[in-house]
Amino acid sequence: MFRTLFCLSVMCGGGLLQAREPAAASLERPFEIVNLDGVFKAGMVLERDTPLPIWGLTQPGIQVTVTFADQTFTADGDAKGSWAVELLPMPMSARGRDLVVTGGGHTITLQGLLVGDVWIASGGSTLAKGFRATDDFAAMGIDEETPLVRICNGRRLAREPSTGWIELTWARATRHQLSEQAFSRIAYFYARELQQRTGVPIGIYQAAAEDSSLSQWIRRSDFVGVPA
């Protein structure tokens, strides 16, 4: 389950992150013998207390093994090379652990993954306003790093050419990364407050677009009749 911070003039919950349909594998495509979907990155936060699907591409018939937090599962690449496993629900953990994926003699290791709560911050111009390198972070009460908060700006994506997948970039909430990603001020302060109150690691994904309208983010039936 993914949680949602929504900010245009209101906040509401109930968001869902949907995975992009992976490109079909082909023996002629120049990707590695095992590939992990681009939503999975080092340092990210995995959602607690829920089954966790992990997926990617390989060559048909290749066995892929996924290991994380004392769990190990295997899957074979199907006729199109797609593979997927599902990790069992895990409690919150502030200790960084490695996700290891092996297949066909190739190994992918993502270091420092936490288990906690993942939020999506979506909305318009108010939410999209981000930090700048010229900001006085000390005056804002922002430390050099905010422990146990991980950030990802969805406006700064790359596409992996061999698979066609979108590649996310998760980072620690340092002053440098907040300004480098022009990360949402509202989303950051919300995540920091939430983490401090709950003690749970927080991953927050920014999906904000300037000049977008309320109806582009939630169904009209959900806000008609709500006082401004």
C-alpha positions as CSV (number, residue, x, y, z in Angstrom):
1,M,0.0,0.0,0.0
2,F,1.2,3.5,-0.9
3,R,0.1,6.5,1.1
4,T,-0.6,9.9,-0.6
5,L,0.1,13.5,0.4
6,F,-2.0,15.6,-1.9
7,C,-1.7,19.4,-1.9
8,L,-3.4,21.9,-4.2
9,S,-5.7,23.5,-1.6
10,V,-6.6,20.3,0.2
11,M,-4.9,17.1,1.4
12,C,-6.4,13.6,1.0
13,G,-5.3,10.0,0.9
14,G,-5.8,6.9,-1.2
15,G,-3.0,7.0,-3.8
16,L,-1.7,4.0,-5.8
17,L,1.6,3.7,-7.6
18,Q,1.2,1.7,-10.7
19,A,4.2,0.0,-12.4
20,R,4.9,0.6,-16.0
21,E,4.3,-2.4,-18.2
22,P,7.8,-3.8,-18.9
23,A,9.1,-4.0,-22.4
24,A,9.1,-7.6,-23.7
25,A,12.5,-9.3,-23.5
26,S,14.2,-10.3,-26.7
27,L,17.4,-12.4,-27.3
28,E,18.5,-9.6,-29.6
29,R,18.2,-6.9,-27.0
30,P,21.5,-5.9,-25.3
31,F,20.4,-6.0,-21.7
32,E,22.2,-7.9,-18.9
33,I,21.4,-11.5,-18.3
34,V,19.3,-10.4,-15.3
35,N,17.7,-7.0,-14.9
36,L,15.8,-5.4,-12.0
37,D,13.0,-3.0,-12.7
38,G,14.0,0.7,-12.5
39,V,11.7,1.5,-9.5
40,F,14.0,-0.5,-7.3
41,K,17.1,1.5,-6.2
42,A,19.7,1.6,-3.5
43,G,18.7,3.4,-0.4
44,M,15.0,3.3,-1.0
45,V,12.2,2.5,1.5
46,L,10.2,-0.6,1.0
47,E,6.6,-0.6,2.3
48,R,6.1,-2.4,5.6
49,D,3.5,-5.0,6.7
50,T,2.5,-5.9,3.1
51,P,3.6,-8.4,0.5
52,L,6.3,-6.9,-1.7
53,P,6.5,-7.8,-5.4
54,I,10.0,-7.6,-7.0
55,W,10.2,-8.0,-10.7
56,G,12.5,-7.5,-13.8
57,L,13.7,-9.1,-17.0
58,T,16.1,-11.9,-17.9
59,Q,16.3,-14.4,-20.8
60,P,13.6,-17.0,-21.1
61,G,14.2,-20.0,-18.8
62,I,16.9,-18.3,-16.7
63,Q,16.4,-18.8,-12.9
64,V,16.5,-15.6,-10.8
65,T,17.1,-15.6,-7.1
66,V,16.1,-12.6,-4.9
67,T,17.4,-12.3,-1.3
68,F,16.4,-9.7,1.3
69,A,16.1,-9.7,5.1
70,D,16.6,-13.4,5.5
71,Q,14.1,-14.2,2.7
72,T,15.0,-15.9,-0.5
73,F,12.7,-16.6,-3.4
74,T,13.4,-17.8,-7.0
75,A,11.6,-17.4,-10.3
76,D,12.2,-18.4,-13.9
77,G,12.1,-16.0,-16.8
78,D,8.9,-16.7,-18.8
79,A,8.7,-16.9,-22.6
80,K,9.2,-13.1,-22.8
81,G,11.9,-13.0,-20.2
82,S,9.8,-11.5,-17.4
83,W,10.2,-12.7,-13.9
84,A,8.7,-11.8,-10.5
85,V,8.8,-12.9,-6.9
86,E,6.9,-11.7,-3.8
87,L,8.5,-11.1,-0.5
88,L,6.6,-11.8,2.6
89,P,5.3,-8.8,4.8
90,M,8.0,-7.3,7.0
91,P,7.9,-5.1,10.0
92,M,9.4,-1.6,10.1
93,S,13.2,-1.6,10.1
94,A,15.5,1.4,10.3
95,R,18.6,-0.8,9.6
96,G,19.8,-0.6,6.0
97,R,19.9,-4.0,4.4
98,D,20.9,-5.2,0.9
99,L,18.6,-6.6,-1.8
100,V,20.5,-9.1,-3.9
101,V,19.3,-10.4,-7.2
102,T,21.3,-13.2,-9.1
103,G,20.7,-15.0,-12.3
104,G,22.8,-16.5,-15.1
105,G,26.0,-15.7,-13.3
106,H,25.1,-12.0,-12.9
107,T,24.5,-10.3,-9.6
108,I,22.7,-7.0,-8.8
109,T,23.1,-5.6,-5.2
110,L,21.1,-2.7,-4.0
111,Q,22.5,-1.4,-0.7
112,G,20.9,0.2,2.3
113,L,17.2,-0.5,1.8
114,L,14.9,0.4,4.7
115,V,11.4,-0.9,5.5
116,G,8.8,1.7,6.5
117,D,6.1,3.8,4.9
118,V,6.1,5.1,1.3
119,W,4.1,8.2,0.4
120,I,3.3,9.9,-2.9
121,A,3.1,13.7,-2.8
122,S,1.0,14.8,-5.7
123,G,-0.5,18.2,-6.6
124,G,0.1,21.4,-8.4
125,S,2.2,24.6,-8.0
126,T,2.0,24.8,-4.2
127,L,3.4,21.3,-3.8
128,A,5.8,21.6,-6.7
129,K,7.7,24.6,-5.2
130,G,11.1,23.1,-4.4
131,F,14.3,23.8,-2.6
132,R,17.2,25.8,-4.2
133,A,20.9,25.8,-3.6
134,T,20.7,29.4,-2.5
135,D,18.2,28.6,0.3
136,D,19.3,29.2,3.9
137,F,18.8,25.6,5.2
138,A,20.1,26.5,8.7
139,A,17.5,29.2,9.0
140,M,14.8,26.7,8.0
141,G,15.9,24.3,10.7
142,I,17.1,21.7,8.2
143,D,20.1,19.6,9.3
144,E,22.8,18.5,6.9
145,E,20.9,15.2,6.6
146,T,17.5,14.1,7.9
147,P,17.9,10.6,9.1
148,L,15.5,7.9,7.9
149,V,13.9,10.0,5.2
150,R,14.4,9.1,1.5
151,I,13.3,11.3,-1.4
152,C,12.6,10.8,-5.1
153,N,11.5,13.6,-7.5
154,G,9.3,12.0,-10.2
155,R,10.0,15.0,-12.5
156,R,13.6,13.9,-12.8
157,L,13.4,10.5,-14.4
158,A,15.7,8.7,-16.9
159,R,14.8,5.9,-19.3
160,E,16.9,2.8,-19.4
161,P,17.5,2.3,-23.1
162,S,17.9,-1.5,-23.1
163,T,14.5,-2.2,-21.4
164,G,12.5,1.0,-21.9
165,W,11.9,1.2,-18.2
166,I,11.7,4.4,-16.3
167,E,14.6,4.7,-13.8
168,L,13.9,6.3,-10.5
169,T,16.6,7.9,-8.2
170,W,16.1,7.6,-4.5
171,A,18.4,9.6,-2.2
172,R,19.0,10.5,1.5
173,A,17.3,13.7,2.5
174,T,20.5,15.8,2.6
175,R,20.6,19.5,2.0
176,H,22.5,18.8,-1.2
177,Q,19.9,16.4,-2.5
178,L,17.0,18.6,-1.6
179,S,18.4,21.4,-3.7
180,E,19.8,19.1,-6.4
181,Q,16.4,17.5,-7.0
182,A,14.5,20.8,-6.4
183,F,12.5,18.6,-4.0
184,S,9.1,19.9,-2.8
185,R,9.4,21.9,0.4
186,I,5.9,20.8,1.6
187,A,6.7,17.1,0.9
188,Y,10.0,17.3,2.7
189,F,8.6,18.9,5.9
190,Y,5.7,16.6,5.9
191,A,8.0,13.5,5.7
192,R,10.3,14.9,8.3
193,E,7.5,15.6,10.8
194,L,5.9,12.2,10.1
195,Q,9.2,10.4,10.6
196,Q,9.9,12.2,13.9
197,R,6.5,11.5,15.3
198,T,6.3,7.8,14.3
199,G,10.0,6.7,14.3
200,V,9.2,4.9,11.1
201,P,11.5,5.3,8.0
202,I,9.7,7.4,5.4
203,G,10.1,7.3,1.6
204,I,8.4,10.1,-0.2
205,Y,7.9,10.3,-4.0
206,Q,7.2,13.7,-5.5
207,A,4.7,13.7,-8.4
208,A,3.7,17.3,-8.7
209,A,3.0,19.4,-11.8
210,E,2.8,23.2,-11.9
211,D,-0.5,24.6,-13.3
212,S,-2.3,21.3,-12.9
213,S,-5.9,21.4,-11.7
214,L,-7.7,19.6,-8.8
215,S,-9.6,17.4,-11.2
216,Q,-6.4,16.1,-12.7
217,W,-5.4,14.5,-9.4
218,I,-8.7,13.2,-7.9
219,R,-12.2,12.3,-9.1
220,R,-14.6,15.2,-9.3
221,S,-17.0,13.3,-7.1
222,D,-14.5,13.3,-4.3
223,F,-14.3,17.1,-4.0
224,V,-17.6,18.4,-5.3
225,G,-19.4,19.9,-2.3
226,V,-16.3,20.1,-0.1
227,P,-16.0,23.7,1.3
228,A,-13.1,25.6,-0.2
